Each structure stands twice: as structure tokens, then as C-alpha cells.
Amino acid sequence: DSGVTQTPKHLITATGQRVTLRCSPRSGDLSVYWYQQSLDQGLQFLIQYYNGEERAKGNILERFSAQQFPDLHSELNLSSLELGDSALYFCASRSRGQAPNEQFFGPGTRLTVL
Amino acid sequence: ELKVEQNPLFLSMQEGKNYTIYCNYSTTSDRLYWYRQDPGKSLESLFVLLSNGAVKQEGRLMASLDTKARLSTLHITAAVHDLSATYFCAVWDFNKFYFGSGTKLNVKP
């Protein structure tokens, strides 16, 4: 158990809908990273937040947005869903301990768009 | 854009054999990470390599980093079935992690 929690574990929805994925980082970690893992695209970095502020952006679509709240949990919002958005979505938090920038991944949310 | 290339992408090997997975990257970063992922599961951190010449070992796995060659290797010694998984390398550069495509390892009894 990495200490990073994600909800829900599974999500099934229809095209055109909007969903929200939630992530709580490990205690003491200020950074949250979001990733999308699909069969054809591999593991893609989406976005990073640090202590409530956006720090880095990757291959995140305009239909997707994220935020990090004062209690440091983060939400990834996916709207106007398409079949191709079906994937595993991971969040990770970053340690500030002996191994700088080591990430710890949550269990993931499996999104299925029908 | 930074590229991280792993090879092979698929590896089928017999128990007891040795093999090496290679990770080439296109930046001068000196921070390289290895992860393991079991099917349908999350990523588990295996090794963190933070300088040129770094070598880390855990059980039958040993990782090394050559920043001059921009190459990291993950060596498997006397493979066992429990090592069957997908292995990813990742490079840290300018606030982002860049992952390789992964190497799917299948160790046959």
C-alpha cells in the first residue's frame, strides 16, 4: 500500500458525460501527478500540482481539468467523454525524503466509456 | 521532446536464466526510476538512481545508471515466475516524469 488513495476504483459511463476522479496523496506529500494509461498510448503524464498550484502540464486534453484543494486532495475532471478516454487513471504523490522526486502511485481508477 | 526508449518491449524467458532490460533516454537528466506493474495493478517503485554510476540491487534485480551514455539497465538474475510483470523506466526532467513504453516480462516455469 503506497499511502495514495484514489476513488472510485471503477467507473462506467457513456460518451458525452462528465466524471470526476479523486486522489489523496500520502501524508506529508504536497505534489500530486495525474497519469493516463491506455493500451495504445502507454503511460502519459497529464498534469502536476504542488501545494494547490499547477506546476507542470503534459498531454492533457482541453476537455480535462484538474485542481488541488487546500487539504491537498486533487480531482481530475473529464468532460465530453469519448470512447478513447477509456483508460486507467493514476495519481501519484512525490516524496521529499531520501529519494528526491520518487513517486508513489495510487491504485488507479479504471474508466470505461461506452 | 524528451524520449525514453525501452527494449525489449516483450521478453519471454525460462526460469533460472539471466537477462537485461535496457532504457535509453534523450536528456542529460541524472535521475532515473524503475517501476514494476502487475496486470491491472498500480505501479510499484523498485529503484531510484540519482547519479552516474549508481547501482542498486534488490533480490534478483539490479539496476544501474550511466548518465554519459544516457542508459540504464535492469538486470535479472536467475529469473523466477514471480518476476513476471511489466517494468517501466522513467526519467525526471524539468518537473515532469517521462516513462518508457514498458517491458512485459514473462518468466516461464
Interface residues (C-beta under 8 A of the other chain):
Chain A: S2 Y33 G42 L43 F45 Q48 R55 A56 G58 F90 A92 A99 P100 N101 E102 Q103 F104 F105 G106 P107 G108 R110
Chain B: R31 Y33 Y35 G40 K41 S42 L43 E44 S45 V48 L50 F88 W92 F94 N95 K96 F97 Y98 F99 S101 G102
